[in-house]
């Protein structure tokens, strides 16, 4: 027993993962506390509001437990070879924890206290001031996520008052109406024209309907209050696990030594870098004027799809930089098809972008040609699925403009931006990618004693991946004009992938610069 306790208290071999544990919990607490005090504003405590507060408490506890489960599994599951399993465990665990804590406030409080206590142990065993910096920086990341979610008016914790005053955002009402029609009539419709369905991706709405039913609140209350408490922490978890996979790739090619991964001094620089990249050098309101809309915090379907899209990104980073060939087992091919179908059901634009990237990756990775062909065949299942679903509804005459009608080169840019904003819009959207490429090339030349690489292209595989993703994601925006600005749901996929990668590179550069100073002392 004593030996187990001592093992639990000693520093972990994977200190960077502990940085994620500390940071994600601190960000979730910051986000949850901000929502809690918003809901408990004077004069807003009613019986109905009390039910929403209880649901928010259950959501916060579920998010914290999902994060804890993800990182504990990363440390304790033997033989875990890829970080994608860490994220998958967190995603699958979240709805289970929602079911456990819904309607059980005492149990939810006990879970929150347990996770916070466990995190205090993690912070204590690091014995590093950098961990304290990580807590502060990640708490600011969580609060910034709260501001992105609520301050611009898309969502509001006081949703009932917003509905009565007519200030509730139309998109939130749109998604809540779909959930109500799916629950009541099993039809993807708004109910305005009866139960006539229209082509859309309804997977996130089915999930919202299930979770809101478990919690005993309306779909509108779920989208306004509970969904952000579930989504934002899990999205930050996905960003960090993606960053952890990227850091592992840098280690394999000699740009991040084992010493970098085991020292706690990297805690603070990474979370400070992520906070800086996350907030950006341009204000959020001005970014929106430039066409960068932070859609993951505004569109529920897009946000969930981008979160799930990190899974193949983590898998790709795990394959890059290895010398041996990639060998897929027989069950990988139906799983590829199923994954892309689910992703397209969440957001077809994200599914198209990730499908294109995976098709290119299969061509570039060292694989046998029979496995390449089977992989492409599996990916085509998602395309067939999307075609069949939209064609069935098209016959009802309610499918909106066809694909050929949406081909209008550069119309999207002209419609949302005046010509004088095109240069700053270019910098706002492409700035993180340009900075990442520059910092990544600098890191290749600045890290001391790095390994000699036989193949220069192997060292730049991550740059190739992000540039191909960028090209795939912005191409629809250059040739298509989809109603209501939906073209942006293609382009922003690469925007959210590059942020954690940029944070890793910046923190690695800072760490490499600080290390000689410590050795001189």
N, C-alpha and C positions, 0 to 999 in steps of 0.2 A: 504493500500500500504506500509506504513512504517513498519507495523507489519510483512509483508511478507519479506521485506528487512532484518529486524533484525533477523528473523528466518533463512534466507539464510546465514547470517554472523556468527551465533552462532555455536559453536563446535558441530559436529555430534555425535550421540550416538554410531556409529560404527566407531571408530577411526582407526581400522585396515584396514577397507575398504578404508578410506581416504588415508592411507599409500599406498595402491595399486593404487589409482587414481593419487597421486603425482608421484609415481615411474614409472608407465607405461607411463605417458605422458613425463616425463623426459627422459626415455629410448628411446621413439619414436623420440623425438626431437634430441637426440644425434645421433641416427642411421640416421635420415633424413639429418641432417647437414653434416655428413660424406659423404653420397652419393652425396649431392648437390655440395660440393666442389670438389669431384672427377669428376663429370660431367662437371664442369666449369673450368677444368684445362686449362692453356694457350694453344692455338692452336687447341682446340677440339670443339670450338663453330662453328657449322655449322647449316644449316637449318634442317637437319635430327636430329642432336643432340638436337636442340631446341625443336623439337616435343617430344623427350624422356624426356627432362627436364620438359616440361609442364605436361606430364603423371606422372612423379615422384612427382611433386607438388600436383597433384590431389590425388595420392596414399597416400602421407603423410597426407593430410587433411582428407581423408577418414579414415585412421587408427586412427588419433586423435579423430575424431568424433565418431567412433565406440567405442573407449575406454570410451569417455565421456558418450555416451549413456548407456553403460553397467553399469557404476558406478552410474550414476544419477538414472537409473531404480532401482538399488539396494537400493537407499535411498528413492525414492519417490513412487514406486509402492506399494500400500497397500496389505498386506497379502502375500507378497513374503516369502516363507518358506524355499527355498533351493537356494544355490548359483549357481546351474547349470543353472537356468534361467538367471542369470547375464551374464554368458558366452554365452548362446544361443542368447541373445539379441545382444551382440557384434558381434557374427559370422554372424547372419542374417542381421544386419545393415550395415556391411562392403560393400557388393556389391551394396547396395542401395546408399550409399554415393559416391562410385566410379562413378555410373551413374550420380549423381547430379553434381559432381565437374569436370568430364571429359570435357575439352574444355572451362572451366570457371575459368580462373586463379584468377580473382578478388574475386570471391566467395570463392575459395579455400583459398586465403590469409586471407579473412575475417573470415573464419571458424577457421583457425589456430590461429589467434589473439584472437578470442573469447574463444577457449579452453585454451590457455595459460593464459588469464586473469582470467578465472574461476578457474584455478589451483592456480594462485597467491592468490585468495581469500581463497581457501582451505588451502594453506600453512599459510596464515596470521591468520586464525581463529584457527589454532592449537596452536599458540603462544608457539612453542617448537623448541629448537635448534636441537632436534633429527630429525625434519622434514627436516631441511637443510642437515643433514647428509644423510637422505634417498634420497634426490634429487641428491647429489653427487654420492652416491653408485649406484643408479639406472641408472644414466647417463653413468657410467662406464660399467654397464651391457649391455646397448644399444650399446655402442661402441665395446664391446667385441663381441656382436652378429654380428656387421658389419665386424669385423676382421675374424670371423669364416666363414662368407658368402663369402668374397672376397679375403682374403690374400692368401689362399692356391691355388688359380688358377682355382677353379671350376667355379666361375662366375667372370665377369669383367664388370665394368661400360662402358668400351670402347669396346663393343662387335663387332662393325663394323671393327675396326682395328684388333681385335683378329681373326675374320673370314678371313680377307685378308692376315694376316701373318701366318695363320694356327695354331694359339695357342689356339683357342676356344676349350673348353673341349668337348669331344665327347658325354658325357651324356647330356649336355645342348643342343647340336645339335640334339641328339636323341629325346628328349622330344619336341623340337620345330618342328621337322619333323612330329611327330605324330599329333600335333595340326594342322599343315597345311593340312595333309591328312584328318583329321576329318572335317575341315572346307570346304575343296574343294571337297571331294569325300564321306564324311560320312563313312569312313572306317578306322579302327584302324590298320594302316600300316605305314611303312616308305617310301613307294613309290619306293623302290629299285627293288622289284619284282612285279611291278604293284600295284594293290590295294588288293592283297591277305592279309586278316587280320591275326593277330596272337593273341594268348591269353594274355591278359594283363588287368590291371585295369585302365580304361580310364576316371574315373570321374573327376580327377584333370585336365586332359587335356581338357575336355569339359569346365570346369570352366575357365581355362586359355584362351581358345579360345574366350569365351564370353566376358571376361574382356578386352582382348587385342583388340577385335573388337570395344567395347565401347570407348576405349581410342584412337583408330586410330593408333596403332603401330603394328609392326610385332610380331609374337610369340616369336622370338628370343630376341628381345628388351624387351618384357614383362618378360621373364624368367630371363634375365640378370640384369635388373634394377628395374622394377616395382614390380615383385613378392616378392622380399625380403622386400621392403617397406611395402607391405601389410601383409606378413606372420609374420615377426619377431615381430612387435608390438602385433599382435593378439596372437602369441604363448606365449609371456611374460604375456599377460593378462590371458591366460589359466593357466599358471603356478601359477600366483598369486591367481586366484580364487580357484584353487585346494588347494593351501596353506591355503586360508581362510576357506575352508570347513574342512580341517584337523585341523585347530585351533579350529573350532567349536566343532569338535569331542573331542579334548582334554579338552575343557571346560565342556562338558557333563559328562566326566568321572572324573572330579575333578583335572586335571593336569594343567588347565589354568583357573584361577578364573576370574570373571567378571571384577575385577580391572585390570587384565592384558590386557583385550580387550579394556578398555576405556582410558588408559593412553597413551599419545603420545610418551613416552620414548621407546616404542617398535618399533617405525618407523625405527630409525637408525639401531638397531641391526638386524632386519630382512633383510633389503636390503644389509647390509654389509655381512651378512651370505649368502644370495643368490648369491651375487657377488663372494664370496670366493668359494662356491660350484660350481657355474657356470663355473668359470675359472679353478678351480681345482688346485691341488698341482703338477700336471705333465703338461708339456708344450703340447699344442695341436698337434704339429708335432710329438712328441714322442708318444702321445696317439694313433695317427693314425698308427704308426709303431707297436704298441701293439695290434691293431685290434679294437680300440674304435674310430670310425670314425666321430662322431658328425653328423650323417646322417640327422637329421632333418633340418640342414642348407644346405645340399648338394642335397638331393633327395626331389624334390617338392612333389611327391605323398606320400612319407613316412612322410614328415613334416606335411602336411595337415591332414593325417590320425592320427598321434599322437596327433595333436591339437584337433581333433574331439573326440579322445579316452579319453580325460580328462573328457568329459561329464558324462559317466557312473561312472568314478572314483569319481567325485564329488557327484553323487547320492549315491554311496555306502558309502562314508564317512558320508553322511547325515543320513543314516540308522543305522550306527554302534553306539553303546553306548546307544541305546534307549531300554527301557524296554518293550514297547508294540509290538505287532505283526505287520508285514508289510502287508498292504492290498493294492493290485493293483486294479485299476478300469478296466472296460472291455476294454477301448481303449488303455490300456498300452500294451497289447499283440501284436496287429498289429504294434504299434509304435516300440516295441522291434525288431520285424522282419524287419521293414523298416530301422531302424537305422543300424542294422548289415549288411543289404544288401548294404546300402550306404557306410559303413565303408570298407566292402570287395571290393567295387568298387573303393575306394580310394587307398587301399593297402591291398591285401588279407592276407599278413602276420600279419598286425596289427589286422585285423578282426578276424583271427584265435586265436590270443593271448587274445584279449578282450572277444571274445566269450567263450573261455575256462574259463576265470576268472568269467564271469557272470554266467556260468553254475554252477561253484563251489559256488558262492555267493548265488545263489538261494537255493542250498542245505543247506547252513549254516545259512541263515537268518531265523528268526521266521516267517514262512509262512504256510498257509494251503496247504495240499498236492495237492488239485485240482489246486491251483494257481501255485504251483511248476511245475506240469505237463504241464499246459498251457504255462508257461514261456519257458520250454525246447522245447516244440513244436514250439513256435515262433522262438526260436534261430535256430532250425534246418532248417528253411526256407532259411537262409543265406547259409548253407551248400549245400542245394539242388540247390540254385541259382548258386553258384560257380561251382558245378559239371556240370550242364547243359551248362553253358557258355563255359567251357573249353572242354567239350565233343563235342560240335558242331564244334569247330575249329579243334579239333584233327583229325577229319575225312579228313581234307584237307592235312594232313601230314606235317603241319607246326607248331606243338605245342611244339617242343623241347623234352627234355628227360621226360620220364614218372616218376611217383612218385616212383615206385620200383627201377628205375635206379638211383634215387638220394639218396637212403638209403646207406650211407657210414659212419658208426660210426667214429667220431673224424676226418674225412677227412678234414672238414673245418678248424679246428685248425692246422692240419699238413700242409695244403696248404698255409696258410697265415702267419704262425709264425714258425720260427726255434725253436727247443727245448729250447735253452737258454733264450728265451723270454717268455716262458710259465709262470714262477712265476711272473715277473712284469706285464704281461698281466692280470693275475688273480687279482692282487692288483688294477690295473687301472680300471678294469670293476666292480669288486665286492667291491672295497674299499668304495664307497659311501654307499652301502647297509650295509656293516659291521659297518661302523661308525654310520649310522642311528640307527641300532639295539642297539649298545652300548650306544649311547646318549639317546635314548628313554628309555631304562631300567634305566639309571642314573636319568633321569627326573622323573621317577616314584617314586624314593626314595628320591629325593632332594627337591621337592616342599613342602613347609611348609603348614600345616593346610589343606591338601587335603582331600577330602571326603573319607569315608570308603566305599569300594566297596563290594557288596555281592558276586559278581561273579568275580573271578580273570581272567577268560578267557575274560570277557567283557572288561576288561582294556587293553587286548592285541590284540583286534580284528584288529587294524591297522597293527600290526606286522604280524599277520596271513595273511592279505590281501596282503601285499607287498612281503612276502616270497612265497606265492602261485603264485603270478604274476611272480616272478623271476623264479620259477621252470618251469612254463608254457613257458616263453619266451626263456629260454636257452635250453630247451629240443630239439627243432628242430635243433639247432646248434650242438648238440652232436650226432645226428643220421643222419642228412641230409647234403648233399653237393650240393648246388644250384649254377648254373653257375654265374660267375661274382660277387661272394661274397655276393649274395642276402640273404644268411642265416642270416647275421647280422641284417637284417630288422626285424627279430623276437626278437632277444636278446635286442636290444636297447630300446624297449618299457619300460621295467622295469627301465632302466637307467635314463630315463627322468621323470618317476613318482617319484622316490625316491629323486630327487634333491630338489623340493620345500618342501617336508616333512622334509628332513634333515635341511633345512634352518629354518623352523618353530621351530624344536626341539632345535637347537643351539641357536636361538635368545631367546627362552623361558628360557633356562638355564642361559644365560647371564642376562636376565631381572630379573630372580629370585635371581641371585647373587648380582645384583646391588641394588635391592629394600631395603635390610636391611641397606646398606650404606646410602641411602637417608634418611631413617627413623632415623638413629643415628644423622644426622645433624639437 
